[in-house]
Amino acid sequence: MQSAVSSILITTPRPVPAAAAPASGHSRFRPDIEGLRAVAVTLVVLSHAGAGRFAGGYVGVDVFFVISGFLITTLLLAERTRAGRISLRRFYARRALRLLPVATVVVLSTVAGAWFLLPATRFHEITVDALYSTFYGINWRLAGQGVDYMAAAAEPSPLQHLWSLAVEEQFYLVWPLLILITARSRRLLVAALSVLVAGSLALSVWQTGESAPWAYFGSHTRAWELGAGALVAVGSARLATLPRGLAAALSWVGLAAVGAAALTFTEETSFPGYAALLPVLGTTVVIAAGLRLTRWGAGSLLGLRPLREIGKLSYGWYLWHWPILIIGAVAWPEHPYALAAGSLLLALVTYHLVENPLRSHPRLRGRARTGLLAGLAFSLLTVTVAAVGGRFTPAVPYGPPAPGLAAELAAARDPQTRLTALIDESARRGRMPSNLTPPVTSPRQEPAHDADGCHVDFIDTEVRGCVYGDRTAKRTVFLVGDSRAGHWFAAVDNAARNQHWRLVALTKSACQIPQVLVYNVVLKRPYTECVQWRDAVFARIARERPQMVVVASNDLDNGGFYDESGKLVPTEGRADDVRWAQRWEQSFRRLAGIPAVLLQDTPWPAGIAPACLAAHARKTRACVRPVTKAIYEPNRRALIAEKARAAGIRVVDPTPWLCTAVCPPVIGDTLVYRDKSHLTQTYAAAVTPLVEKALFPAG
């Protein structure tokens, strides 16, 4: 797409009035902006390295957006004034030579590092991320994963940080064209840019309240930040006439605003939305005030040589720091700051060996076509390596085969006794069995009702309730809850079919059964969709009155819950457990008169089970967890069970189906967990005899 657009050379009919461009000298080198880059990248790196005091350092990306919008617009306006036209070919050629060489080195190095150092379970997804990064689309991939409950729980990609480059390049597909369209009138340009900024900001505020991942990664919600910098560039002639004292004071105020955002924002901050105004306006003020030369402004600090040197390396440091922190943590998990410093050294090396030599090479810069072809070559290299590499997963060493779990339990007179023996035997194993199913490299199995579109995700409230089991049967069982109910689907479906019951599956991501409004850590707001969906489900239960309801959900707090006054209740140990049990009791009352079963939460593995097994394939005992540590919130669990029994609800504890004194991630030939908490459907199906006996004891 870029090459097609770049092949066009558009000229204005006549030179643009000088007022439309920056006044002479405003395209000069800005040491304060170089220093501002240093501040931005340092904040990002400190935040990612885990410096708690700078938890809000992610606002450094917003600083970069404003700087980029200002500088690119300044160059485009200067070119239009000087030549009476803007060459899109030269513009994209410059962008390609500026961005692609170092990005290619970093992406290919990350793919290689992932092959050798990360668990084999992660390699394929990283190659897909590399492909999306090459085509500047990784921000949309991350936004989609952010609202996918299972994907949101995955480990962060070492290429995740490239989303910000994708946002910039998507903006610059449109922005030069907008300047050309409004070439005749400075007022028209300001009006068009103002509409873009206002519209994008409004979308950011709205989207942040609806779906934080789409707001955070979306170019539509970030364009206003680049536009803010562009507005400063358009108005630079007037801004350069500010009184020196006012300019100096404003520059310090702007820098303080950026610092305040970095120091006070946290991961829980609803961002970008209104919160992004603080760092964006702060950066805008610093850049605008710097147009007026003064000795006493923030430029006196930002222009210091150490900051300028870091600013010069900021692009490379930003590219290197995240993959080094993610991949390097495999060997040095306790030394993130050392890893961050090492990534700065890599930025220095690539600046002198790759970035600066190629972007300043006379032959590459001399002709736009040559620069575009060089950019295309770098992109093709990345695509080829990622596409070919993605077809091959690093080998995982396996040991001797293990007994087939499903067959063993189906043939056993006493399935629980046989399962207990297999659990102990599997816990003693040192290697993964060669007949492991599903394989650790592709463990993500969606329950059938999820694959059919019957599971409800975060922002949906529709009560779908697809029918499974024996669809012609007269008796009906409802399976209700969050993903902890959903991961038992295969077993409940098999049991219902065997017992000739209809099964209606009613599950929603992260929507727990207790009558409570929780804070959703993914959406970063109250999870009102859960309340709406849960109320509709209980209304349906009351209306249809099935012969049995099986409820199951996560015992954890999610992000805490709101009391009757709308205040977020913090976690307070046992007092918090009592509150949760009371909210469960309210749900149990809504099941009065209907036979019901509480299927308690499953034990949790040690981290992401497939990744742990791939990393310790020859010593799988490292992934075995004591049952005392695998059961979260034991006091709350006991209180909820007590409330359930008091309400006449049967309580089924699934712990013996997964653990003895320990909980292995592989039992027999079967992988138990597909991630850090959810069962594989293969395992759920294998323990059908036990689930069936627990749910239908009368047979």
C-alpha positions as CSV (number, residue, x, y, z in Angstrom):
1,M,0.0,0.0,0.0
2,Q,2.8,2.4,0.9
3,S,4.6,1.8,-2.4
4,A,1.5,2.5,-4.4
5,V,0.8,5.8,-2.6
6,S,4.5,6.8,-2.7
7,S,4.7,6.5,-6.5
8,I,2.5,9.6,-6.8
9,L,4.1,13.1,-7.0
10,I,1.6,15.8,-6.2
11,T,2.3,19.4,-6.7
12,T,0.4,22.5,-5.7
13,P,-0.7,24.8,-8.5
14,R,1.4,27.7,-7.1
15,P,3.6,28.4,-4.1
16,V,1.9,28.4,-0.8
17,P,1.9,31.7,1.1
18,A,4.8,31.9,3.6
19,A,2.4,32.2,6.5
20,A,1.5,28.6,6.0
21,A,4.9,27.4,6.8
22,P,7.2,27.8,9.8
23,A,9.0,31.0,10.0
24,S,12.7,30.9,9.0
25,G,14.7,29.0,11.5
26,H,11.9,27.0,13.0
27,S,13.1,23.9,11.2
28,R,16.4,24.3,13.0
29,F,17.9,21.5,15.2
30,R,16.1,21.4,18.5
31,P,18.4,20.2,21.3
32,D,15.5,20.4,23.7
33,I,13.5,18.0,21.6
34,E,16.5,15.6,21.5
35,G,16.6,15.8,25.3
36,L,12.8,15.3,25.5
37,R,13.3,12.1,23.5
38,A,15.7,11.0,26.1
39,V,13.2,11.7,28.9
40,A,10.5,9.8,27.0
41,V,12.5,6.6,26.3
42,T,14.0,6.6,29.8
43,L,10.5,6.7,31.3
44,V,9.3,3.9,29.1
45,V,12.3,1.7,29.9
46,L,12.1,2.4,33.7
47,S,8.4,1.5,33.6
48,H,9.0,-1.7,31.7
49,A,11.9,-2.7,33.9
50,G,9.6,-2.6,36.9
51,A,10.6,0.7,38.6
52,G,7.5,1.1,40.7
53,R,8.0,4.8,41.2
54,F,7.8,5.2,37.5
55,A,4.9,2.9,36.9
56,G,3.3,5.5,34.7
57,G,6.4,5.7,32.5
58,Y,4.4,4.3,29.6
59,V,3.4,8.0,28.9
60,G,6.8,8.3,27.3
61,V,5.1,6.8,24.2
62,D,2.6,9.7,24.2
63,V,5.6,12.1,24.3
64,F,7.1,10.4,21.3
65,F,3.8,10.7,19.4
66,V,3.6,14.5,20.0
67,I,7.3,14.9,19.0
68,S,6.8,12.9,15.9
69,G,3.7,14.9,14.9
70,F,5.6,18.1,15.3
71,L,8.8,17.2,13.5
72,I,7.2,15.4,10.5
73,T,4.7,18.3,10.0
74,T,7.5,20.8,10.3
75,L,9.5,19.0,7.5
76,L,6.5,18.6,5.3
77,L,5.5,22.3,5.6
78,A,9.0,23.4,5.0
79,E,9.2,21.3,1.8
80,R,5.9,22.6,0.6
81,T,7.0,26.2,1.1
82,R,10.5,25.7,-0.4
83,A,9.5,23.6,-3.5
84,G,5.7,24.3,-3.8
85,R,5.0,20.6,-3.6
86,I,5.4,17.6,-1.4
87,S,7.0,14.4,-2.8
88,L,5.3,11.5,-1.2
89,R,7.9,9.2,-2.7
90,R,10.7,11.1,-0.9
91,F,8.6,11.3,2.3
92,Y,8.1,7.5,2.5
93,A,11.7,6.8,1.3
94,R,13.0,8.9,4.2
95,R,10.6,7.1,6.6
96,A,11.8,3.7,5.3
97,L,15.5,4.5,5.7
98,R,14.9,6.0,9.1
99,L,12.8,3.1,10.6
100,L,13.3,-0.1,8.7
101,P,17.0,-1.0,9.0
102,V,17.2,-1.0,12.8
103,A,13.7,-2.4,13.1
104,T,14.6,-5.3,10.8
105,V,17.7,-6.1,12.9
106,V,15.7,-6.0,16.1
107,V,12.8,-8.1,14.9
108,L,15.1,-10.8,13.3
109,S,17.3,-10.9,16.5
110,T,14.1,-11.3,18.6
111,V,12.9,-14.2,16.4
112,A,16.3,-15.8,16.7
113,G,16.4,-15.2,20.5
114,A,12.9,-16.6,20.9
115,W,14.0,-19.8,19.0
116,F,17.0,-20.4,21.3
117,L,15.9,-19.0,24.7
118,L,12.1,-18.9,25.1
119,P,9.9,-21.9,25.5
120,A,8.9,-23.6,22.2
121,T,5.3,-22.9,23.0
122,R,5.8,-19.2,22.3
123,F,7.8,-19.3,19.0
124,H,4.9,-19.5,16.5
125,E,3.0,-16.6,18.0
126,I,6.2,-14.5,18.0
127,T,6.7,-15.1,14.3
128,V,3.1,-14.0,13.7
129,D,3.8,-10.9,15.7
130,A,6.9,-10.3,13.5
131,L,4.7,-10.5,10.3
132,Y,2.1,-8.0,11.8
133,S,5.0,-5.7,12.8
134,T,6.4,-5.7,9.3
135,F,3.1,-4.5,7.9
136,Y,2.5,-2.0,10.8
137,G,-0.6,-3.8,12.0
138,I,0.5,-5.2,15.3
139,N,-1.5,-2.6,17.2
140,W,-4.7,-4.0,15.9
141,R,-3.6,-7.6,16.7
142,L,-2.9,-6.6,20.2
143,A,-6.2,-4.7,20.6
144,G,-8.0,-7.8,19.5
145,Q,-6.1,-10.0,21.8
146,G,-6.7,-7.6,24.7
147,V,-10.5,-8.3,24.6
148,D,-10.0,-12.0,24.0
149,Y,-10.0,-13.4,27.6
150,M,-7.7,-16.3,26.8
151,A,-5.2,-14.3,24.7
152,A,-5.2,-11.5,27.3
153,A,-3.9,-13.9,29.9
154,A,-0.9,-14.9,27.7
155,E,2.7,-13.8,28.3
156,P,3.5,-10.5,26.7
157,S,5.1,-10.7,23.2
158,P,8.7,-9.5,22.9
159,L,7.5,-7.5,19.9
160,Q,4.5,-6.0,21.6
161,H,6.1,-2.5,21.9
162,L,6.1,-2.1,18.1
163,W,2.5,-1.2,18.3
164,S,3.5,2.5,18.7
165,L,5.4,2.4,15.4
166,A,2.3,0.9,13.7
167,V,0.2,3.8,15.0
168,E,2.6,6.4,13.7
169,E,2.9,4.8,10.2
170,Q,-0.9,4.5,9.9
171,F,-1.2,8.2,10.7
172,Y,1.4,9.1,8.1
173,L,-0.5,7.3,5.4
174,V,-3.1,10.0,5.8
175,W,-1.4,13.1,7.1
176,P,0.8,14.1,4.1
177,L,-2.3,13.8,1.9
178,L,-4.3,16.1,4.3
179,I,-1.5,18.7,4.0
180,L,-1.6,18.5,0.2
181,I,-5.4,18.8,0.1
182,T,-5.4,21.9,2.3
183,A,-2.4,23.4,0.5
184,R,-4.1,26.6,-0.6
185,S,-5.2,27.7,2.9
186,R,-3.5,27.8,6.2
187,R,-6.9,28.2,7.9
188,L,-8.3,25.2,6.1
189,L,-5.3,23.1,7.3
190,V,-5.8,24.3,10.9
191,A,-9.5,23.6,10.7
192,A,-9.0,20.1,9.2
193,L,-6.3,19.3,11.8
194,S,-8.5,20.6,14.7
195,V,-11.4,18.4,13.6
196,L,-9.0,15.4,13.5
197,V,-7.6,16.1,16.9
198,A,-11.0,16.8,18.5
199,G,-12.6,13.7,16.9
200,S,-9.8,11.4,17.8
201,L,-9.7,12.7,21.4
202,A,-13.4,12.2,21.7
203,L,-13.0,8.6,20.4
204,S,-10.2,8.0,22.9
205,V,-12.4,9.1,25.8
206,W,-15.3,7.1,24.7
207,Q,-13.4,4.0,23.7
208,T,-11.4,4.0,27.0
209,G,-14.7,3.8,28.9
210,E,-15.9,1.0,26.7
211,S,-12.9,-1.2,25.9
212,A,-9.4,-0.1,27.2
213,P,-7.4,-2.4,24.9
214,W,-8.9,-0.9,21.7
215,A,-8.4,2.6,23.1
216,Y,-4.8,1.9,24.1
217,F,-3.6,0.3,20.9
218,G,-5.9,1.9,18.3
219,S,-4.6,4.5,15.9
220,H,-8.0,6.1,15.9
221,T,-7.7,6.9,19.6
222,R,-4.0,8.0,19.3
223,A,-4.1,10.2,16.2
224,W,-5.0,13.3,18.2
225,E,-1.6,13.0,20.0
226,L,0.3,13.2,16.8
227,G,-2.1,15.9,15.7
228,A,-1.4,18.0,18.8
229,G,2.3,18.1,17.7
230,A,1.3,18.9,14.2
231,L,-0.8,21.9,15.4
232,V,2.3,23.3,17.1
233,A,4.2,23.0,13.9
234,V,1.4,24.8,11.9
235,G,1.3,27.6,14.5
236,S,5.1,27.8,15.1
237,A,5.5,31.2,13.5
238,R,3.2,32.8,16.1
239,L,4.4,30.7,19.0
240,A,7.9,31.8,18.3
241,T,6.9,35.4,19.3
242,L,5.9,34.4,22.9
243,P,7.4,36.6,25.6
244,R,10.7,35.0,26.7
245,G,9.6,34.9,30.4
246,L,6.3,33.2,29.6
247,A,7.9,30.7,27.2
248,A,10.5,29.8,29.9
249,A,7.8,29.3,32.6
250,L,5.5,27.3,30.2
251,S,8.4,25.0,29.3
252,W,8.9,24.0,32.9
253,V,5.2,23.6,33.5
254,G,5.0,21.3,30.5
255,L,7.9,19.2,31.6
256,A,6.5,18.9,35.1
257,A,3.2,17.7,33.7
258,V,5.0,14.9,31.9
259,G,6.9,14.0,35.1
260,A,3.7,14.1,37.1
261,A,2.0,11.7,34.8
262,A,4.9,9.2,35.0
263,L,5.0,9.4,38.8
264,T,1.3,9.2,39.5
265,F,-0.2,7.0,36.8
266,T,-0.3,3.3,37.3
267,E,-1.4,0.2,35.4
268,E,-4.9,0.7,36.8
269,T,-5.2,4.2,35.4
270,S,-7.9,4.4,32.8
271,F,-5.7,5.3,29.8
272,P,-5.5,6.9,27.3
273,G,-8.8,8.8,27.6
274,Y,-8.8,12.0,29.6
275,A,-5.7,10.9,31.4
276,A,-3.6,11.2,28.3
277,L,-4.3,14.9,28.2
278,L,-1.7,15.5,31.0
279,P,1.4,14.1,29.2
280,V,0.3,15.2,25.7
281,L,-0.5,18.8,26.6
282,G,2.7,18.9,28.7
283,T,4.8,17.8,25.8
284,T,3.0,20.1,23.5
285,V,3.7,23.0,25.8
286,V,7.4,22.1,26.1
287,I,7.8,22.0,22.3
288,A,5.8,25.2,21.7
289,A,7.7,27.1,24.4
290,G,11.0,25.9,22.9
291,L,10.2,27.8,19.7
292,R,11.1,30.9,21.6
293,L,14.8,30.9,22.4
294,T,15.5,31.6,26.1
295,R,18.2,30.8,28.5
296,W,16.0,30.0,31.5
297,G,13.5,27.5,30.0
298,A,13.4,23.7,30.3
299,G,15.6,23.6,27.2
300,S,18.6,24.5,29.4
301,L,18.1,21.1,31.1
302,L,16.9,19.1,28.1
303,G,19.7,20.4,25.9
304,L,22.5,19.0,28.1
305,R,24.8,16.7,26.2
306,P,24.1,13.5,28.2
307,L,20.4,13.9,27.4
308,R,21.1,14.7,23.8
309,E,23.2,11.6,23.4
310,I,20.5,9.4,24.9
311,G,17.9,11.1,22.7
312,K,20.0,10.4,19.7
313,L,19.9,6.7,20.6
314,S,16.2,6.8,21.7
315,Y,14.8,5.0,18.6
316,G,17.2,2.1,18.9
317,W,16.9,1.9,22.7
318,Y,13.1,1.8,22.5
319,L,13.3,-1.0,19.9
320,W,15.8,-3.1,21.8
321,H,14.7,-2.7,25.4
322,W,11.5,-4.7,25.4
323,P,12.8,-7.9,23.7
324,I,15.9,-7.8,25.8
325,L,13.8,-7.5,29.0
326,I,11.5,-10.3,27.9
327,I,14.0,-12.8,26.5
328,G,16.8,-11.8,28.8
329,A,14.6,-12.5,31.8
330,V,15.0,-16.2,31.0
331,A,18.6,-16.1,32.1
332,W,18.7,-13.1,34.4
333,P,15.2,-12.6,35.9
334,E,16.5,-10.7,38.9
335,H,18.4,-8.0,36.9
336,P,16.0,-6.0,34.7
337,Y,18.0,-2.8,35.1
338,A,21.2,-4.5,33.9
339,L,19.2,-5.8,30.9
340,A,17.9,-2.3,30.2
341,A,21.4,-0.9,30.3
342,G,22.5,-3.7,27.9
343,S,19.8,-2.7,25.5
344,L,21.1,0.8,25.5
345,L,24.5,-0.5,24.5
346,L,22.9,-2.5,21.7
347,A,21.2,0.8,20.6
348,L,24.6,2.5,20.5
349,V,26.1,-0.3,18.4
350,T,23.2,-0.4,15.9
351,Y,23.2,3.4,15.7
352,H,26.8,3.5,14.5
353,L,26.7,0.3,12.4
354,V,23.2,0.3,10.9
355,E,20.9,3.3,11.7
356,N,23.1,6.3,10.9
357,P,25.2,4.8,8.0
358,L,22.1,3.7,6.1
359,R,19.9,6.7,6.6
360,S,22.7,9.0,5.6
361,H,24.1,6.9,2.7
362,P,24.4,9.2,-0.4
363,R,23.1,6.5,-2.8
364,L,20.1,5.6,-0.7
365,R,19.2,9.2,0.1
366,G,19.9,10.5,-3.4
367,R,16.9,8.9,-5.1
368,A,13.5,8.2,-3.6
369,R,13.1,5.1,-5.6
370,T,16.4,3.6,-4.2
371,G,15.3,4.3,-0.7
372,L,11.9,2.8,-1.3
373,L,13.5,-0.3,-2.8
374,A,15.8,-0.6,0.2
375,G,12.8,-0.4,2.5
376,L,11.0,-3.1,0.5
377,A,14.1,-5.3,0.7
378,F,14.2,-5.0,4.5
379,S,10.5,-5.8,4.8
380,L,10.8,-8.8,2.5
381,L,13.6,-10.1,4.5
382,T,11.6,-9.9,7.7
383,V,8.5,-11.4,6.1
384,T,10.5,-14.3,4.7
385,V,12.2,-15.2,7.9
386,A,9.0,-14.9,9.9
387,A,6.9,-16.8,7.5
388,V,9.4,-19.6,7.0
389,G,10.4,-19.7,10.7
390,G,6.8,-19.9,11.8
391,R,6.3,-23.2,10.0
392,F,8.9,-24.8,12.2
393,T,8.7,-25.0,16.0
394,P,11.8,-25.7,18.1
395,A,12.0,-29.4,19.0
396,V,10.8,-30.4,22.4
397,P,12.5,-33.5,23.9
398,Y,10.0,-36.2,25.0
399,G,10.4,-39.3,27.1
400,P,8.8,-42.8,27.0
401,P,5.1,-43.0,26.4
402,A,2.6,-42.9,29.3
403,P,-0.7,-44.8,29.8
404,G,-3.6,-43.4,28.0
405,L,-5.6,-41.5,30.6
406,A,-9.0,-41.6,28.9
407,A,-8.8,-45.3,28.2
408,E,-7.5,-46.1,31.7
409,L,-10.3,-44.3,33.4
410,A,-13.0,-45.6,31.1
411,A,-11.9,-49.2,31.7
412,A,-11.4,-48.9,35.5
413,R,-13.8,-50.3,38.0
414,D,-12.9,-47.4,40.3
415,P,-11.9,-44.5,38.1
416,Q,-10.9,-42.3,41.1
417,T,-8.6,-44.9,42.5
418,R,-6.9,-45.4,39.1
419,L,-6.7,-41.6,38.6
420,T,-5.0,-41.2,42.0
421,A,-2.4,-43.7,41.1
422,L,-1.8,-42.1,37.7
423,I,-1.5,-38.6,39.3
424,D,1.2,-39.9,41.7
425,E,3.0,-41.8,38.9
426,S,2.9,-38.8,36.6
427,A,4.3,-36.5,39.4
428,R,7.3,-38.7,39.6
429,R,8.0,-38.6,35.9
430,G,11.1,-36.7,34.8
431,R,10.1,-36.1,31.1
432,M,7.0,-35.5,29.1
433,P,5.6,-38.6,27.5
434,S,6.1,-39.0,23.8
435,N,2.3,-39.6,23.3
436,L,1.4,-36.3,25.1
437,T,-2.0,-34.9,24.0
438,P,-2.5,-32.1,23.2
439,P,1.1,-31.2,22.5
440,V,2.6,-28.4,24.6
441,T,3.3,-26.4,21.4
442,S,-0.4,-26.1,20.5
443,P,-2.3,-26.5,23.8
444,R,-5.1,-24.0,23.2
445,Q,-8.2,-26.0,22.7
446,E,-11.5,-24.0,22.7
447,P,-14.5,-25.7,24.3
448,A,-17.0,-26.7,21.6
449,H,-19.5,-24.1,22.8
450,D,-16.8,-21.4,22.6
451,A,-15.8,-22.5,19.1
452,D,-19.5,-22.4,18.1
453,G,-19.7,-18.8,19.3
454,C,-21.8,-19.6,22.3
455,H,-19.4,-18.4,25.0
456,V,-19.9,-14.7,25.7
457,D,-16.7,-12.5,25.8
458,F,-16.1,-9.3,27.8
459,I,-18.2,-6.6,26.1
460,D,-21.1,-8.8,25.0
461,T,-24.2,-9.3,27.1
462,E,-26.3,-11.6,25.0
463,V,-27.5,-14.8,26.7
464,R,-27.0,-17.3,24.0
465,G,-27.3,-20.7,25.8
466,C,-26.6,-23.1,22.9
467,V,-28.0,-26.6,23.4
468,Y,-25.7,-29.7,23.7
469,G,-25.8,-33.1,25.4
470,D,-28.8,-35.2,24.3
471,R,-30.8,-32.5,22.5
472,T,-33.9,-34.6,22.4
473,A,-34.0,-35.3,26.1
474,K,-36.8,-33.9,28.4
475,R,-34.5,-33.2,31.3
476,T,-32.2,-30.1,31.1
477,V,-29.0,-29.1,32.9
478,F,-27.6,-25.6,32.8
479,L,-23.9,-25.0,33.0
480,V,-23.5,-21.5,34.2
481,G,-20.4,-19.3,35.1
482,D,-17.2,-17.9,33.8
483,S,-14.4,-19.6,32.0
484,R,-14.0,-22.0,34.9
485,A,-17.4,-23.4,34.1
486,G,-16.5,-23.4,30.4
487,H,-13.4,-25.5,30.8
488,W,-15.5,-28.3,32.2
489,F,-17.7,-28.2,29.1
490,A,-16.4,-31.4,27.4
491,A,-16.9,-33.5,30.6
492,V,-20.4,-32.1,31.4
493,D,-21.4,-32.5,27.7
494,N,-20.3,-36.1,27.7
495,A,-22.0,-36.8,31.0
496,A,-25.3,-35.2,29.9
497,R,-25.3,-37.2,26.7
498,N,-24.6,-40.4,28.6
499,Q,-27.4,-39.7,31.1
500,H,-29.8,-38.4,28.4
501,W,-30.0,-34.8,29.5
502,R,-30.1,-31.7,27.5
503,L,-27.2,-29.3,28.2
504,V,-27.5,-25.5,28.0
505,A,-24.1,-23.8,28.2
506,L,-24.3,-20.3,29.6
507,T,-20.8,-18.9,30.2
508,K,-19.1,-15.5,29.9
509,S,-15.5,-14.4,30.2
510,A,-14.4,-13.4,33.8
511,C,-18.1,-13.1,34.9
512,Q,-18.3,-14.6,38.3
513,I,-21.4,-16.0,39.9
514,P,-21.7,-13.9,43.1
515,Q,-24.1,-10.9,43.0
516,V,-21.4,-8.3,42.7
517,L,-20.1,-5.6,40.3
518,V,-16.4,-6.2,39.9
519,Y,-13.6,-4.0,38.4
520,N,-12.4,-5.6,35.2
521,V,-8.6,-5.4,34.9
522,V,-8.7,-5.8,31.2
523,L,-11.3,-3.3,30.4
524,K,-10.1,-1.1,33.3
525,R,-13.5,-0.1,34.4
526,P,-16.5,-1.6,36.3
527,Y,-17.6,-4.8,34.6
528,T,-21.3,-3.8,34.0
529,E,-21.7,-6.2,31.2
530,C,-21.2,-9.1,33.7
531,V,-24.0,-7.8,35.9
532,Q,-26.4,-7.4,32.9
533,W,-25.6,-10.9,31.6
534,R,-25.7,-12.6,35.0
535,D,-29.1,-11.0,35.8
536,A,-30.4,-12.2,32.5
537,V,-29.1,-15.7,33.1
538,F,-30.8,-16.0,36.5
539,A,-34.0,-14.6,35.0
540,R,-33.9,-17.3,32.4
541,I,-33.2,-20.0,35.0
542,A,-36.3,-18.7,37.0
543,R,-38.4,-18.7,33.8
544,E,-37.4,-22.1,32.4
545,R,-36.7,-23.9,35.8
546,P,-34.3,-26.6,34.5
547,Q,-33.9,-29.9,36.4
548,M,-30.4,-29.0,37.4
549,V,-28.0,-26.0,37.4
550,V,-24.2,-26.4,37.7
551,V,-22.5,-23.2,38.7
552,A,-18.7,-22.6,38.6
553,S,-16.5,-19.6,38.7
554,N,-13.1,-18.2,39.7
555,D,-12.6,-17.7,43.4
556,L,-10.2,-14.7,42.9
557,D,-11.1,-11.0,43.3
558,N,-10.5,-10.2,39.6
559,G,-10.0,-6.5,40.3
560,G,-12.0,-6.0,43.5
561,F,-15.7,-5.2,43.7
562,Y,-17.9,-2.2,44.3
563,D,-20.1,-1.8,47.4
564,E,-23.7,-0.4,47.4
565,S,-22.4,3.1,47.4
566,G,-20.3,2.5,44.2
567,K,-17.0,2.5,46.1
568,L,-14.3,0.0,45.0
569,V,-13.8,-2.4,48.0
570,P,-10.1,-3.1,48.5
571,T,-8.9,-6.6,49.3
572,E,-8.9,-7.0,53.1
573,G,-8.1,-10.6,53.8
574,R,-10.7,-12.6,55.8
575,A,-13.1,-9.6,55.9
576,D,-13.0,-9.6,52.1
577,D,-13.7,-13.3,52.1
578,V,-16.8,-12.8,54.2
579,R,-18.1,-10.2,51.8
580,W,-17.5,-12.5,48.8
581,A,-19.3,-15.3,50.6
582,Q,-22.3,-13.1,51.3
583,R,-22.5,-12.1,47.6
584,W,-22.4,-15.8,46.6
585,E,-25.2,-16.4,49.1
586,Q,-27.3,-13.9,47.3
587,S,-26.8,-15.9,44.0
588,F,-27.6,-19.2,45.8
589,R,-30.9,-17.7,47.0
590,R,-31.8,-17.0,43.3
591,L,-31.6,-20.8,42.7
592,A,-34.0,-21.6,45.5
593,G,-36.2,-24.6,44.6
594,I,-34.0,-25.7,41.7
595,P,-31.6,-28.6,42.1
596,A,-28.1,-27.1,41.9
597,V,-24.4,-28.1,42.1
598,L,-21.5,-25.8,43.0
599,L,-18.5,-27.1,41.1
600,Q,-15.6,-25.4,43.0
601,D,-12.7,-23.7,41.4
602,T,-9.9,-26.0,40.1
603,P,-6.4,-25.9,41.5
604,W,-4.0,-23.7,39.6
605,P,-0.7,-24.9,38.0
606,A,2.7,-23.3,38.6
607,G,2.6,-20.5,36.0
608,I,1.7,-21.2,32.4
609,A,1.8,-25.0,32.3
610,P,2.7,-25.6,28.6
611,A,5.5,-23.0,28.8
612,C,6.8,-24.5,32.0
613,L,6.9,-28.0,30.5
614,A,8.6,-26.8,27.3
615,A,11.2,-25.0,29.4
616,H,11.8,-28.1,31.7
617,A,11.1,-30.9,29.2
618,R,13.8,-33.1,30.8
619,K,12.8,-32.2,34.4
620,T,9.1,-31.9,34.4
621,R,9.0,-32.2,38.2
622,A,9.9,-28.5,38.2
623,C,6.4,-27.9,37.1
624,V,4.7,-30.0,39.7
625,R,2.9,-27.9,42.4
626,P,2.0,-28.8,46.0
627,V,-1.8,-28.9,46.4
628,T,-1.6,-26.5,49.3
629,K,-0.2,-23.8,47.0
630,A,-2.4,-24.8,44.0
631,I,-5.7,-24.0,45.8
632,Y,-6.2,-20.2,46.0
633,E,-8.3,-18.4,48.6
634,P,-8.9,-21.5,50.8
635,N,-10.7,-19.6,53.5
636,R,-13.1,-18.0,51.0
637,R,-13.6,-21.3,49.3
638,A,-14.6,-22.9,52.6
639,L,-17.0,-20.1,53.4
640,I,-18.7,-20.2,50.0
641,A,-19.1,-24.0,50.3
642,E,-20.7,-23.5,53.7
643,K,-23.2,-21.0,52.3
644,A,-24.0,-23.3,49.4
645,R,-24.7,-26.3,51.6
646,A,-26.9,-24.1,53.8
647,A,-28.9,-23.2,50.7
648,G,-29.4,-26.9,49.9
649,I,-26.8,-26.9,47.0
650,R,-24.5,-29.8,46.5
651,V,-20.8,-29.0,46.6
652,V,-18.4,-30.8,44.3
653,D,-14.6,-30.4,44.9
654,P,-12.7,-31.2,41.7
655,T,-9.3,-31.3,43.5
656,P,-9.1,-35.1,43.6
657,W,-9.5,-35.1,39.9
658,L,-6.3,-33.2,39.4
659,C,-4.2,-33.6,42.6
660,T,-3.1,-35.8,45.4
661,A,-0.5,-34.1,47.7
662,V,0.8,-32.5,44.5
663,C,-0.7,-31.3,41.2
664,P,1.2,-32.4,38.1
665,P,0.6,-30.5,34.8
666,V,0.6,-33.9,32.9
667,I,-1.4,-36.9,34.0
668,G,-0.9,-40.1,32.0
669,D,-0.6,-39.1,28.4
670,T,-2.7,-35.9,28.8
671,L,-1.8,-32.3,29.3
672,V,-3.9,-31.0,32.1
673,Y,-3.8,-27.2,31.6
674,R,-3.7,-25.2,28.5
675,D,-2.5,-22.0,30.2
676,K,-2.1,-20.8,33.7
677,S,-5.5,-21.9,35.0
678,H,-7.7,-23.5,32.4
679,L,-8.0,-27.2,31.7
680,T,-7.5,-28.6,28.2
681,Q,-10.7,-30.1,26.7
682,T,-8.8,-33.4,26.3
683,Y,-8.3,-33.6,30.0
684,A,-11.9,-32.5,30.8
685,A,-13.2,-35.2,28.5
686,A,-10.9,-37.9,30.0
687,V,-12.3,-37.4,33.5
688,T,-15.9,-37.7,32.3
689,P,-16.5,-40.8,34.4
690,L,-15.7,-38.9,37.5
691,V,-17.6,-35.7,36.6
692,E,-20.6,-37.8,35.5
693,K,-20.7,-39.7,38.8
694,A,-20.5,-36.4,40.8
695,L,-23.2,-34.6,38.8
696,F,-25.6,-37.5,38.3
697,P,-25.0,-39.8,41.4
698,A,-28.3,-41.6,40.9
699,G,-27.1,-42.7,37.4
